[in-house]
Amino acid sequence: MSDKEHYLAKELSFLVKTNNKIFDFLQHSTLDGLWYWDLEKPEIEWMNDHFWNLLGHDPKTKKHLAAEWQDLIHPDDLATSIENFNAHLKDPNHPYDQIVRYQHKDGSTVWVRCRGMIIRNDEGTPLRMIGAHNDLTGLMLTQQRLEQQTESLKREVSLRQESDLANKAKDHFFAKMSHELRTPLNAVIGFSEALLLGICGAQNEKQTEYIENIRNSGTHLLALVNDILDLAKIESNEEKLSEEVIDIPSVMNNCLHCIASIANQKEVTLTVDILNEIPNLYGDERRINQIFTNLLSNAIKFSPKGESVSFSAQHSAAGSIIIVVRDHGSGIAADNIKHLTKPFHQIRGDIHSTPLEGTGLGLSISNSLTLLHGGILTIESQIEKGTTVRVCFPPERTISATLERPRFVEQSVGKAM
């Protein structure tokens, strides 16, 4: 570019001086506010209509006084503006340029880039100052949102890192607990059973009672440890199914044999009913056995002496395998049903009963294991009529006579349950 002023620049300068339409176009089209300040009479300052429209005010209601805008600017930004003005007054090369906040008529904040230039006479005396506003509100709000999102992401990353550390600590704890608790408990149970068999000699009735209490307490504590470890694995999505072809009636009969002694103690009758031909199921036999055993134990626990618990299986028309455990106990209030699958949630049979034995983990684990198989566990209950629990395994897990592995979508089970 030549140092000589371009002829178009000269022409535009002349038009601005002589043609009001050109001046109006520049002030309305390129700026969000224009102001012109009389430094000889500093209380006088002209502001154009755009200046006031940006702040939500009717220009007709505003006087051309410096005090008008000074009442609307943020106090901190007013101090910055005065500081920059004094610096620019002293040194023309120091820019009068800052981002300031004004209060809109509706109370919101308007962000403005405010620039200005002092006009001096031939002797260098300041006479006037011209300035312009550019609205930066949208840009600043976007910046604030980005900063908030950045902080939110930082917090999320930090929480995830803390969660990962906590999970590692938890895994270490449970692995240690599995060894440190299971090993001595199995030893206690084994030694007590050996004593009961008379390996170390005969005991009197009182000694036998004490040893039985030791064995029963150890067995109960071992079951509790196993439940907690199972729940921890499920919630951390570490539980992996060991899948195979399963004969459901055989699993049901095995469960009945395992649970028979508990039923006999409560004098509860167990009945099994295979309603039609049941196909094989593709799943984890140990976990399905655990589901059935937990449901039967709960049903027996809530059944009065002399009542019965039914255990049935059905192959539905849609292809699902449906397992139903039904008791005729005191029932559960409708408001309580939604809480039954929450870990450690224990219920009372009715408002007069005391809490029953157990950890409150059985239904939670059963529900989670059912979901891992792609199934659904549902509960229906009525006070004084009993409770029915259904486990529905999807058709994709049923096995035809060819015993081919089915195709299905595995469910993920974790704390979000």
SVG drawing of the C-alpha trace seen along z (x, -y; Angstrom):
<svg xmlns="http://www.w3.org/2000/svg" viewBox="-56 -25 60 116">
<polyline fill="none" stroke="black" stroke-width="0.4" points="0.0,0.0 1.2,-3.5 1.6,-6.1 -0.4,-8.4 -4.1,-8.3 -6.2,-6.3 -8.7,-8.3 -11.6,-6.2 -10.6,-7.0 -10.5,-10.7 -13.9,-10.4 -15.5,-8.6 -14.1,-11.1 -15.6,-14.0 -19.0,-12.2 -19.0,-11.6 -18.4,-15.4 -21.0,-16.5 -23.6,-13.8 -25.7,-13.0 -27.0,-9.8 -23.5,-8.4 -22.9,-9.3 -26.2,-7.7 -25.4,-4.5 -22.0,-4.2 -23.3,-4.7 -26.4,-2.4 -24.8,0.4 -21.4,0.9 -21.8,0.0 -24.1,0.9 -23.7,-2.6 -21.9,-5.9 -21.0,-8.6 -19.3,-12.0 -18.1,-13.7 -17.4,-17.4 -14.2,-17.4 -14.5,-21.1 -17.9,-20.6 -17.5,-17.0 -21.1,-16.7 -22.3,-17.0 -22.1,-13.8 -24.1,-12.9 -25.2,-9.3 -27.0,-8.0 -30.2,-6.0 -28.4,-2.7 -26.5,-3.3 -29.8,-3.4 -31.7,-0.7 -28.9,1.7 -29.6,1.1 -33.4,1.4 -34.2,-2.3 -36.2,-4.6 -33.7,-7.3 -36.4,-9.9 -36.4,-9.5 -32.6,-10.0 -30.6,-13.2 -27.3,-13.8 -25.4,-13.7 -22.5,-11.6 -24.2,-10.8 -26.9,-8.9 -24.6,-6.0 -22.5,-6.2 -25.5,-5.2 -25.8,-2.0 -22.3,-0.8 -20.9,1.7 -18.9,-0.1 -15.8,2.0 -15.9,1.3 -16.5,-2.4 -13.2,-2.5 -11.4,-0.7 -12.8,-3.1 -11.7,-6.1 -8.2,-4.6 -7.9,-3.9 -9.3,-7.4 -6.6,-9.1 -3.9,-7.0 -5.1,-7.8 -5.4,-11.5 -1.8,-11.4 -0.5,-9.3 -2.5,-9.2 -0.8,-5.9 -2.4,-4.2 -5.6,-2.7 -8.9,-3.5 -10.4,0.0 -12.1,2.2 -15.0,4.7 -17.5,3.3 -20.9,4.4 -24.0,2.4 -27.3,3.1 -30.1,3.6 -33.5,2.1 -34.8,5.6 -32.1,6.2 -29.9,8.4 -26.2,7.7 -25.1,6.3 -21.5,6.9 -20.0,4.1 -16.6,3.5 -16.1,-0.3 -13.4,-2.0 -12.7,-5.7 -10.3,-8.4 -9.6,-11.9 -9.7,-14.7 -7.2,-17.4 -6.5,-20.9 -3.3,-21.9 -1.7,-22.7 -2.6,-19.2 -5.3,-20.3 -8.1,-17.7 -11.4,-19.1 -13.6,-16.1 -13.7,-12.4 -15.5,-10.0 -16.3,-6.5 -18.1,-3.4 -19.9,-0.4 -20.0,3.2 -22.4,5.7 -20.5,8.8 -23.3,10.2 -23.8,13.3 -20.1,14.0 -19.6,13.5 -22.6,15.8 -21.2,18.4 -17.8,18.1 -19.4,18.4 -21.3,21.6 -18.1,23.1 -16.3,22.3 -19.1,23.9 -19.0,26.9 -15.3,27.1 -15.5,27.0 -18.3,29.6 -16.1,31.9 -13.2,31.3 -15.3,32.3 -16.7,35.3 -13.1,36.5 -12.1,35.9 -15.0,37.9 -14.3,40.7 -10.7,40.8 -11.8,41.0 -14.4,43.6 -11.7,45.7 -9.4,45.4 -12.3,46.4 -13.2,49.3 -9.6,50.5 -9.6,50.2 -12.9,52.0 -11.7,54.8 -8.7,55.2 -10.8,55.2 -13.2,57.8 -10.5,60.0 -8.8,59.8 -12.1,60.3 -12.9,63.3 -9.7,65.0 -9.4,63.6 -13.0,64.4 -14.0,67.4 -11.0,69.4 -11.4,69.3 -15.2,69.5 -14.9,72.7 -12.4,74.0 -14.8,73.2 -17.7,74.9 -15.6,77.9 -14.2,78.3 -17.7,78.0 -19.1,80.6 -16.2,82.9 -16.9,82.4 -20.6,83.2 -19.6,86.4 -17.7,87.4 -14.2,87.5 -12.8,86.1 -15.0,88.1 -18.6,87.9 -20.1,84.7 -22.8,84.1 -26.1,82.5 -25.0,79.0 -21.7,79.3 -23.5,80.5 -25.9,77.6 -22.9,75.1 -21.2,76.8 -24.4,76.7 -24.7,73.0 -21.1,72.4 -21.7,74.3 -25.0,72.5 -23.6,69.1 -20.5,69.8 -22.8,71.0 -25.0,67.9 -22.0,65.6 -20.4,67.4 -23.7,67.0 -23.7,63.3 -20.1,62.9 -20.9,64.7 -24.0,62.5 -22.0,59.3 -19.3,60.5 -21.8,61.5 -23.5,58.1 -20.2,56.3 -19.3,58.2 -22.7,57.5 -22.7,53.8 -19.2,53.3 -20.2,55.2 -17.6,57.8 -20.0,60.7 -19.6,63.0 -22.1,65.8 -20.7,69.3 -23.3,70.4 -24.3,73.9 -27.4,75.8 -29.6,76.3 -32.4,78.7 -34.8,76.5 -36.9,79.3 -33.6,80.8 -32.5,77.5 -35.9,77.0 -35.7,80.5 -32.2,79.8 -33.4,76.5 -36.2,78.3 -33.8,80.9 -31.5,78.1 -34.3,76.1 -36.3,79.0 -34.7,78.9 -35.7,75.2 -39.3,76.0 -39.5,78.9 -38.3,76.8 -41.2,74.4 -43.6,77.2 -44.2,75.6 -45.2,77.8 -43.3,77.4 -45.1,78.3 -43.6,78.3 -45.6,78.1 -44.3,78.4 -47.2,77.0 -46.1,78.2 -43.0,79.4 -40.1,77.1 -37.3,76.7 -33.7,76.4 -32.4,73.0 -29.1,71.5 -27.6,69.8 -25.5,70.0 -26.8,73.0 -25.1,72.0 -26.7,68.5 -30.1,69.8 -30.0,72.2 -29.1,69.3 -32.1,67.3 -34.5,70.2 -33.1,70.9 -33.3,67.3 -36.9,67.0 -37.9,70.3 -36.1,69.3 -38.0,65.9 -41.3,67.6 -40.7,70.1 -39.5,67.3 -42.8,65.4 -45.1,68.4 -46.9,69.3 -46.6,72.7 -48.7,75.3 -48.9,73.3 -47.6,74.3 -45.2,72.8 -45.7,73.6 -42.8,73.7 -43.9,74.0 -42.5,73.7 -44.2,72.9 -43.2,72.5 -45.3,69.6 -46.8,69.3 -44.3,66.5 -41.4,68.9 -40.4,67.6 -39.7,69.8 -41.6,68.6 -40.7,69.6 -43.3,68.8 -42.8,69.0 -46.0,68.4 -46.5,68.3 -49.7,67.7 -48.0,65.6 -49.0,62.2 -48.2,60.4 -46.5,57.1 -48.0,53.6 -48.2,52.2 -46.0,49.2 -43.3,51.6 -43.0,53.8 -40.9,51.3 -38.3,51.3 -37.9,55.1 -35.1,55.5 -33.0,52.8 -29.9,54.1 -30.3,54.6 -34.0,53.7 -35.9,55.8 -39.6,55.8 -42.1,56.8 -44.9,59.2 -47.4,56.7 -47.3,53.7 -47.4,55.9 -44.6,58.3 -40.9,58.1 -38.3,58.0 -37.4,61.5 -33.9,62.9 -31.8,62.2 -29.6,59.5 -32.1,58.1 -29.8,59.1 -31.6,62.2 -34.1,60.5 -31.7,57.8 -29.2,60.5 -31.9,62.6 -33.2,59.5 -29.7,58.6 -28.9,62.2 -32.2,62.4 -31.4,59.2 -27.9,60.6 -29.8,63.4 -31.9,60.9 -35.0,61.8 -37.4,59.9 -38.3,60.5 -41.8,59.2 -43.5,59.3 -47.2,59.3 -48.5,59.3 -51.6,58.7 -51.8,58.3 -53.0,61.4 -53.1,63.3 -49.5,63.9 -46.8,63.0 -46.1,64.2 -42.7,63.8 -42.2,64.5 -39.0,64.9 -39.4,64.7 -36.4,65.8 -36.6,64.5 -37.3,66.8 -33.8,66.2 -32.5,68.3 -34.6,71.3 -32.8,74.3 -34.3,76.4 -33.7,80.1 -30.6,79.3 -29.0,77.8 -27.6,74.9 -26.4,71.9 -29.1,69.1 -28.5,65.6 -29.5,62.9 -28.5,59.6 -26.9,59.7 -28.0,57.2 -25.6,55.0 -26.4,54.8 -24.8,52.2 -25.5,49.5 -27.9,47.8 -30.6,50.4"/>
</svg>
